[in-house]
Amino acid sequence: MKNVEEEIEAAIGRLDELYQDAVAALKSSLAQFVKTKVPPTAAQRAKFRYPQITLVYEPDGPTPISSRAYAKFNTAGTYTTSVTHPRQFAQYLREQLVPLVGEYGAKLTIEVSDQEIPYAYVVDGQNELGVGDVPPDELARWFPTPTLDSVGDEIVDGLWDFGHDDSRPLGLYDALRVDYSLKRLMHYSGTDWQAFQPWILFTNYARYVDEFVLWAANEIQYPDSPYYKLVCSGGVDIHHLSEYWRRAFQYQKYYRSFGGFTSQLLAYGWPLRRPAAKPENWPLCFGACLFKAR
Protein backbone atom coordinates (compact mmCIF):
# COMPACT_ATOMS: atom_id res chain seq x y z
CA MET A 1 0.00 0.00 0.00
CA LYS A 2 2.94 2.33 0.66
CA ASN A 3 4.00 2.09 -2.99
CA VAL A 4 0.42 2.85 -4.05
CA GLU A 5 0.29 5.92 -1.82
CA GLU A 6 3.59 7.12 -3.23
CA GLU A 7 2.24 6.62 -6.75
CA ILE A 8 -0.86 8.64 -5.93
CA GLU A 9 1.19 11.44 -4.35
CA ALA A 10 3.35 11.58 -7.47
CA ALA A 11 0.23 11.65 -9.65
CA ILE A 12 -1.30 14.52 -7.65
CA GLY A 13 1.98 16.39 -7.90
CA ARG A 14 2.00 15.88 -11.67
CA LEU A 15 -1.62 17.06 -11.91
CA ASP A 16 -0.73 20.22 -10.03
CA GLU A 17 2.35 20.80 -12.18
CA LEU A 18 0.35 20.51 -15.41
CA TYR A 19 -2.44 22.70 -14.05
CA GLN A 20 -0.07 25.43 -12.84
CA ASP A 21 1.76 25.39 -16.18
CA ALA A 22 -1.54 25.77 -18.05
CA VAL A 23 -2.70 28.65 -15.83
CA ALA A 24 0.67 30.39 -16.14
CA ALA A 25 0.60 30.05 -19.94
CA LEU A 26 -2.96 31.39 -20.13
CA LYS A 27 -2.21 34.35 -17.85
CA SER A 28 0.96 35.16 -19.78
CA SER A 29 -0.89 35.23 -23.09
CA LEU A 30 -3.69 37.32 -21.57
CA ALA A 31 -1.20 39.88 -20.27
CA GLN A 32 0.51 40.00 -23.62
CA PHE A 33 -2.78 40.51 -25.44
CA VAL A 34 -3.91 43.30 -23.11
CA LYS A 35 -0.65 45.18 -23.68
CA THR A 36 0.03 44.48 -27.37
CA LYS A 37 -3.25 43.14 -28.80
CA VAL A 38 -1.21 40.22 -30.16
CA PRO A 39 -3.34 37.06 -29.85
CA PRO A 40 -1.91 33.72 -28.77
CA THR A 41 -0.62 31.38 -31.45
CA ALA A 42 -2.13 27.94 -31.96
CA ALA A 43 0.86 26.44 -30.14
CA GLN A 44 0.38 28.80 -27.21
CA ARG A 45 -3.36 28.14 -27.00
CA ALA A 46 -2.72 24.40 -26.96
CA LYS A 47 -1.16 24.92 -23.52
CA PHE A 48 -4.42 26.30 -22.02
CA ARG A 49 -5.74 22.87 -21.06
CA TYR A 50 -6.77 21.10 -17.87
CA PRO A 51 -4.83 18.04 -16.73
CA GLN A 52 -6.57 14.69 -16.95
CA ILE A 53 -6.66 11.47 -14.95
CA THR A 54 -7.02 8.19 -16.83
CA LEU A 55 -7.57 4.84 -15.11
CA VAL A 56 -7.54 1.61 -17.07
CA TYR A 57 -9.20 -1.28 -15.24
CA GLU A 58 -8.71 -4.71 -16.80
CA PRO A 59 -9.40 -7.39 -14.15
CA ASP A 60 -8.26 -10.99 -14.61
CA GLY A 61 -11.42 -12.26 -12.92
CA PRO A 62 -14.67 -11.00 -11.40
CA THR A 63 -14.76 -7.41 -10.19
CA PRO A 64 -14.21 -7.29 -6.40
CA ILE A 65 -17.31 -6.46 -4.35
CA SER A 66 -17.11 -3.39 -2.16
CA SER A 67 -19.65 -1.90 0.25
CA ARG A 68 -18.32 1.60 -0.38
CA ALA A 69 -20.55 4.04 -2.22
CA TYR A 70 -17.50 5.58 -3.90
CA ALA A 71 -14.03 4.65 -5.23
CA LYS A 72 -15.04 1.37 -6.82
CA PHE A 73 -15.43 -0.15 -10.29
CA ASN A 74 -18.57 -1.88 -11.50
CA THR A 75 -17.10 -3.02 -14.79
CA ALA A 76 -13.84 -3.10 -16.71
CA GLY A 77 -12.90 -0.22 -18.96
CA THR A 78 -11.04 3.04 -19.37
CA TYR A 79 -12.14 5.91 -17.11
CA THR A 80 -11.14 9.55 -17.50
CA THR A 81 -11.88 12.98 -16.03
CA SER A 82 -10.29 16.40 -16.22
CA VAL A 83 -9.18 18.03 -12.96
CA THR A 84 -9.00 21.62 -11.73
CA HIS A 85 -7.21 22.96 -8.64
CA PRO A 86 -5.58 19.60 -7.82
CA ARG A 87 -3.64 21.12 -4.94
CA GLN A 88 -6.82 22.22 -3.18
CA PHE A 89 -8.57 18.90 -3.90
CA ALA A 90 -5.57 16.74 -3.04
CA GLN A 91 -7.18 15.02 -0.06
CA TYR A 92 -10.27 14.17 -2.09
CA LEU A 93 -8.11 12.76 -4.89
CA ARG A 94 -6.18 10.59 -2.41
CA GLU A 95 -9.39 9.25 -0.92
CA GLN A 96 -10.66 8.24 -4.34
CA LEU A 97 -7.52 7.06 -6.14
CA VAL A 98 -5.81 4.97 -3.44
CA PRO A 99 -8.58 2.30 -3.37
CA LEU A 100 -9.00 2.30 -7.15
CA VAL A 101 -5.30 1.68 -7.73
CA GLY A 102 -4.50 -0.30 -4.57
CA GLU A 103 -7.53 -2.59 -4.36
CA TYR A 104 -8.44 -2.94 -8.03
CA GLY A 105 -5.01 -2.67 -9.60
CA ALA A 106 -6.07 -0.01 -12.09
CA LYS A 107 -3.33 1.58 -14.18
CA LEU A 108 -3.05 5.32 -13.58
CA THR A 109 -1.97 7.89 -16.17
CA ILE A 110 -1.73 11.66 -15.85
CA GLU A 111 -1.74 13.73 -19.03
CA VAL A 112 -3.06 16.91 -20.61
CA SER A 113 -6.74 16.79 -21.60
CA ASP A 114 -8.48 18.26 -24.65
CA GLN A 115 -10.54 20.55 -22.38
CA GLU A 116 -9.50 24.20 -22.49
CA ILE A 117 -9.46 26.40 -19.38
CA PRO A 118 -11.69 29.47 -19.86
CA TYR A 119 -9.76 32.67 -19.27
CA ALA A 120 -12.38 33.91 -16.77
CA TYR A 121 -11.49 31.00 -14.46
CA VAL A 122 -7.87 32.08 -13.96
CA VAL A 123 -8.39 35.78 -13.17
CA ASP A 124 -9.85 37.01 -9.89
CA GLY A 125 -11.59 40.02 -11.42
CA GLN A 126 -11.58 42.55 -14.22
CA ASN A 127 -8.69 44.43 -12.63
CA GLU A 128 -6.29 41.49 -12.77
CA LEU A 129 -4.01 41.64 -15.82
CA GLY A 130 -6.10 44.54 -17.09
CA VAL A 131 -8.64 42.30 -18.79
CA GLY A 132 -11.40 44.72 -17.82
CA ASP A 133 -9.96 47.23 -20.31
CA VAL A 134 -10.58 44.88 -23.24
CA PRO A 135 -14.10 44.25 -24.63
CA PRO A 136 -15.32 40.75 -23.68
CA ASP A 137 -16.13 39.85 -27.29
CA GLU A 138 -12.54 40.64 -28.26
CA LEU A 139 -11.19 38.38 -25.52
CA ALA A 140 -13.65 35.64 -26.48
CA ARG A 141 -12.36 35.76 -30.05
CA TRP A 142 -8.88 34.64 -29.03
CA PHE A 143 -9.23 32.94 -25.66
CA PRO A 144 -11.32 30.03 -24.31
CA THR A 145 -14.60 31.14 -22.74
CA PRO A 146 -17.12 29.25 -20.57
CA THR A 147 -20.12 28.05 -22.57
CA LEU A 148 -23.23 26.43 -21.12
CA ASP A 149 -23.28 23.69 -23.74
CA SER A 150 -19.96 22.41 -22.39
CA VAL A 151 -21.07 22.57 -18.74
CA GLY A 152 -23.70 20.03 -17.82
CA ASP A 153 -24.96 17.49 -15.30
CA GLU A 154 -25.35 14.58 -17.71
CA ILE A 155 -23.19 12.25 -15.66
CA VAL A 156 -24.75 12.84 -12.25
CA ASP A 157 -28.25 12.82 -13.80
CA GLY A 158 -27.61 9.46 -15.46
CA LEU A 159 -27.92 10.87 -18.97
CA TRP A 160 -24.35 10.28 -20.12
CA ASP A 161 -24.09 8.78 -23.61
CA PHE A 162 -21.70 5.86 -23.25
CA GLY A 163 -21.71 5.22 -27.00
CA HIS A 164 -19.93 8.38 -28.13
CA ASP A 165 -16.51 7.58 -26.64
CA ASP A 166 -14.33 4.65 -25.72
CA SER A 167 -13.81 5.95 -22.19
CA ARG A 168 -16.20 6.23 -19.26
CA PRO A 169 -16.45 9.18 -16.84
CA LEU A 170 -14.23 8.77 -13.79
CA GLY A 171 -16.02 11.46 -11.78
CA LEU A 172 -19.46 13.03 -11.57
CA TYR A 173 -18.14 16.48 -12.48
CA ASP A 174 -15.28 17.36 -14.80
CA ALA A 175 -12.97 20.35 -14.39
CA LEU A 176 -15.17 22.74 -16.38
CA ARG A 177 -18.21 21.91 -14.26
CA VAL A 178 -16.28 22.29 -11.01
CA ASP A 179 -14.76 25.64 -12.02
CA TYR A 180 -18.20 26.87 -13.10
CA SER A 181 -19.61 25.99 -9.67
CA LEU A 182 -16.70 27.61 -7.84
CA LYS A 183 -17.26 30.82 -9.78
CA ARG A 184 -20.97 30.69 -8.86
CA LEU A 185 -20.06 30.49 -5.19
CA MET A 186 -17.89 33.57 -5.56
CA HIS A 187 -20.54 35.38 -7.61
CA TYR A 188 -23.36 34.81 -5.13
CA SER A 189 -21.35 35.34 -1.96
CA GLY A 190 -18.65 37.82 -2.92
CA THR A 191 -16.24 35.50 -1.11
CA ASP A 192 -13.32 33.41 -2.34
CA TRP A 193 -14.48 29.79 -2.63
CA GLN A 194 -11.41 28.64 -0.69
CA ALA A 195 -12.76 30.45 2.38
CA PHE A 196 -15.99 28.42 2.43
CA GLN A 197 -16.48 26.24 5.51
CA PRO A 198 -17.87 22.67 5.69
CA TRP A 199 -21.33 23.83 6.79
CA ILE A 200 -23.18 26.29 4.54
CA LEU A 201 -26.33 28.05 5.68
CA PHE A 202 -28.65 29.38 2.96
CA THR A 203 -31.19 32.05 3.80
CA ASN A 204 -33.16 34.70 1.94
CA TYR A 205 -33.38 37.05 4.94
CA ALA A 206 -30.67 39.72 5.18
CA ARG A 207 -31.38 40.21 8.87
CA TYR A 208 -30.34 36.60 9.53
CA VAL A 209 -26.99 37.24 7.85
CA ASP A 210 -26.52 40.42 9.89
CA GLU A 211 -27.06 38.46 13.12
CA PHE A 212 -24.64 35.72 12.05
CA VAL A 213 -21.97 38.28 11.17
CA LEU A 214 -22.48 40.07 14.50
CA TRP A 215 -22.27 36.79 16.42
CA ALA A 216 -19.14 35.72 14.52
CA ALA A 217 -17.42 39.07 15.02
CA ASN A 218 -18.05 38.81 18.76
CA GLU A 219 -17.04 35.15 18.91
CA ILE A 220 -13.53 35.56 17.50
CA GLN A 221 -12.55 38.04 20.20
CA TYR A 222 -12.67 35.42 22.98
CA PRO A 223 -9.36 33.64 23.74
CA ASP A 224 -11.05 30.25 24.17
CA SER A 225 -13.14 30.52 20.98
CA PRO A 226 -12.46 27.84 18.37
CA TYR A 227 -12.73 30.52 15.66
CA TYR A 228 -9.86 32.80 14.68
CA LYS A 229 -11.05 34.66 11.57
CA LEU A 230 -14.22 35.99 9.95
CA VAL A 231 -14.21 36.22 6.15
CA CYS A 232 -16.69 38.76 4.78
CA SER A 233 -17.87 39.63 1.28
CA GLY A 234 -15.51 41.64 -0.85
CA GLY A 235 -12.35 40.04 0.52
CA VAL A 236 -12.61 41.65 3.97
CA ASP A 237 -11.10 39.55 6.78
CA ILE A 238 -11.55 40.18 10.50
CA HIS A 239 -8.85 38.53 12.61
CA HIS A 240 -8.32 37.97 16.30
CA LEU A 241 -5.33 40.21 16.95
CA SER A 242 -3.86 38.38 19.92
CA GLU A 243 -2.74 34.77 19.55
CA TYR A 244 -3.73 32.39 22.31
CA TRP A 245 -1.37 29.51 23.03
CA ARG A 246 -4.03 26.81 22.71
CA ARG A 247 -5.69 28.25 19.62
CA ALA A 248 -3.75 26.29 17.01
CA PHE A 249 -4.61 23.00 18.69
CA GLN A 250 -8.22 23.91 19.48
CA TYR A 251 -9.07 25.04 15.96
CA GLN A 252 -7.75 21.91 14.28
CA LYS A 253 -9.62 19.68 16.69
CA TYR A 254 -12.81 21.70 16.35
CA TYR A 255 -12.58 21.84 12.57
CA ARG A 256 -12.19 18.10 12.20
CA SER A 257 -15.00 17.25 14.57
CA PHE A 258 -17.57 19.76 13.39
CA GLY A 259 -16.31 22.64 11.25
CA GLY A 260 -17.17 26.26 10.69
CA PHE A 261 -20.11 27.94 9.01
CA THR A 262 -20.53 29.89 5.80
CA SER A 263 -23.68 32.00 5.61
CA GLN A 264 -25.11 32.56 2.14
CA LEU A 265 -27.84 35.08 1.37
CA LEU A 266 -29.96 33.87 -1.53
CA ALA A 267 -30.88 36.41 -4.17
CA TYR A 268 -32.38 33.70 -6.37
CA GLY A 269 -34.00 30.39 -5.58
CA TRP A 270 -31.53 27.82 -6.84
CA PRO A 271 -31.70 24.25 -5.56
CA LEU A 272 -29.45 22.64 -3.03
CA ARG A 273 -27.19 19.96 -4.31
CA ARG A 274 -28.10 16.33 -3.72
CA PRO A 275 -27.01 15.04 -0.31
CA ALA A 276 -23.99 12.76 -0.44
CA ALA A 277 -24.26 9.14 0.65
CA LYS A 278 -22.12 9.59 3.75
CA PRO A 279 -24.07 10.48 6.93
CA GLU A 280 -21.66 13.27 7.88
CA ASN A 281 -22.56 15.01 4.62
CA TRP A 282 -26.34 14.90 5.06
CA PRO A 283 -28.02 18.30 5.15
CA LEU A 284 -29.76 19.66 8.22
CA CYS A 285 -32.80 21.86 7.67
CA PHE A 286 -34.32 24.09 10.30
CA GLY A 287 -35.95 27.29 9.07
CA ALA A 288 -33.21 28.28 6.69
CA CYS A 289 -31.38 25.57 4.78
CA LEU A 290 -28.13 24.25 6.17
CA PHE A 291 -25.98 21.68 4.42
CA LYS A 292 -22.45 20.44 4.59
CA ALA A 293 -20.14 21.10 1.65
CA ARG A 294 -17.98 18.19 0.60
Buried (B, 14 or more C-beta within 10 A) or exposed (E): EEEBBEBBBEBBBBBBEBBEBBBEBBBBBBBBBBEEEEBBEEEBBBBBBBBBBBBBBEEEEEEEEBEEEEBBBEEEBBBBBBBBBBEEBBEEBBEBBBBBBBBBEBEBEBEBBEBBBBBBBBBEEEEEBBBEEBEEEEBBEBBBBBEEEBBBEEBBEEEBEEEEEEBBBBBBBBBBBBBBEBBEBBEBBEBEBEBBBBBBBBBBEEEBBEEBBEEBEEBBEEEEBBBBEBBBEEEEEBEBEEEEEEBEEBBEEBBEEEBBBBBBBEEEEEEEEEEBEEEEEEBEEEEBBBBBBE
